[in-house]
Amino acid sequence: MRLNPYGLWVQLGGMDVCIVGGGIVGLSAAHSLAERGAAVTLYEQGALGTGSTARAAGGIRSQFSTPVNVSLSLASKQVWNDFEARFGVDIEYRKHGYLFLARSESTAADFRETVRMQRELGAESEYVEPSEATTYCPGLDPEPFVGATYNPDDGIADPNLAVQGYATAAREAGVEIRTGTTVTDVRRDGDRVIGVEIDGTERREVDYVVNAAGAWAGRLAELAGVDLPIAPRRRQIAVVEPTMPVPETVPLTIDLETGSYFRPEREGIALVGGHFDGPDPDADPDRFDEGMDIEWAATAVERAADYTEYFGPETRIRRGWAGLYAVTPDHHPIVEESLPGLVTAAGFSGHGFQHAPATGQLVAELVLDGEASLVDIAALDGDRFDRGESLAEHHVA
């Protein structure tokens, strides 16, 4: 039992929830809520998973620099590890690890501290010397680096397959999924959110609205009169034929101080990416360039060639794409009840795919229990920036 907005006790199974956003975070939240008996409707303005989720690199890792992000990772891995058994979909989860590389002594010192923190929380991370890192990435040139971290339990999966698994399970749990449907207003009664307007005509009253709109989350929050510091930022990935085939057992490798990263695909193909120095303006999520800039791709290959023998002048750029990170000032999400009746789960700054399973459960706890218990998310409220208490996530690529 729980008090509804009007002071009446209701059965939790009668809780009526509207989720805005049909990416992996929204679908995970829909599934978790429906599993616990809530009546859930999910609205997606396009097709499921076609926003940032479809353009993600698919990484799943525990190597973050703050305890809350590590905790979100570990809680999410409990689902990723058992995804096929639970959801009936093979998401091609390959655990070949993540390898972070440090060029400066100060970054290497930070690595030692973060590994200590990660291990205390239960992650399998380890600090390794650059010469040892070549065991995991044989094509690595260790000379530019002074330290590294590795976690064999990190890996990659297919975001589109994960969307399929969550969507099917959500529907089977009773979630009504409405694609091609835009939420055009968020309605309030005083300080409380009481419903949404759909496509400018239909009104729907609900107990809770969940903002899982990713790059559009700031716009949706404005409809409710909430200011969220979430900025859509364009990020790119290139698919290349390396000079030397990249073995599939090579970890996702990140040269942290230059922002460069790469990972293997099938049959020797690789993905290269990174955000390098230069302008980083906000993007219009409705009108950004989804294609890859060839000059950026050439730079990405050159950066990767600087520290591995897999890439060089003979590397062929096949294709690529651009997507949006929903970025907060401290690269941590906002997960909270922003107003009575409005739960926010957005601003993951490129980590939404991997943290979606835990986030979905946290949303269900906020709605149905009134507080989160899976992970301590006290540091993820939206007011932290005004209080000067923002976090600092350094492991961002």
Stockholm file with secondary structure:
# STOCKHOLM 1.0

chainA/1-397         MRLNPYGLWVQLGGMDVCIVGGGIVGLSAAHSLAERGAAVTLYEQGALGTGSTARAAGGIRSQFSTPVNVSLSLASKQVWNDFEARFGVDIEYRKHGYLFLARSESTAADFRETVRMQRELGAESEYVEPSEATTYCPGLDPEPFVGATYNPDDGIADPNLAVQGYATAAREAGVEIRTGTTVTDVRRDGDRVIGVEIDGTERREVDYVVNAAGAWAGRLAELAGVDLPIAPRRRQIAVVEPTMPVPETVPLTIDLETGSYFRPEREGIALVGGHFDGPDPDADPDRFDEGMDIEWAATAVERAADYTEYFGPETRIRRGWAGLYAVTPDHHPIVEESLPGLVTAAGFSGHGFQHAPATGQLVAELVLDGEASLVDIAALDGDRFDRGESLAEHHVA
#=GR chainA/1-397 SS CEECTTSCEECGGGCEEEEECCSHHHHHHHHHHHHTTCEEEEEESSSTTTTTGGGCCCEECCCCSSHHHHHHHHHHHHHHTTHHHHHSCCCCCBCCCEEEEESSHHHHHHHHHHHHHHHHHTCCCEEECHHHHTTTCTTBCCTTCSEEEEETTCEECCHHHHHHHHHHHHHHTTCEEEESCCEEEEEEETTEEEEEEETTTEEEECSEEEECCGGGHHHHHHHTTCCCCCEEEEEEEEEEECSSCCCTTSCEEEETTTTEEEEECGGGCEEEEECCSSCCCBCCTTSCCCSCCHHHHHHHHHHHHTTBTTCSTTCEEEEEEEEEEEECTTSCCEEEEEETTEEEEECCTTCHHHHHHHHHHHHHHHHHTSSCCSSCCGGGCTTHHHHTCCCCCCCCC
#=GC SS_cons         CEECTTSCEECGGGCEEEEECCSHHHHHHHHHHHHTTCEEEEEESSSTTTTTGGGCCCEECCCCSSHHHHHHHHHHHHHHTTHHHHHSCCCCCBCCCEEEEESSHHHHHHHHHHHHHHHHHTCCCEEECHHHHTTTCTTBCCTTCSEEEEETTCEECCHHHHHHHHHHHHHHTTCEEEESCCEEEEEEETTEEEEEEETTTEEEECSEEEECCGGGHHHHHHHTTCCCCCEEEEEEEEEEECSSCCCTTSCEEEETTTTEEEEECGGGCEEEEECCSSCCCBCCTTSCCCSCCHHHHHHHHHHHHTTBTTCSTTCEEEEEEEEEEEECTTSCCEEEEEETTEEEEECCTTCHHHHHHHHHHHHHHHHHTSSCCSSCCGGGCTTHHHHTCCCCCCCCC
//
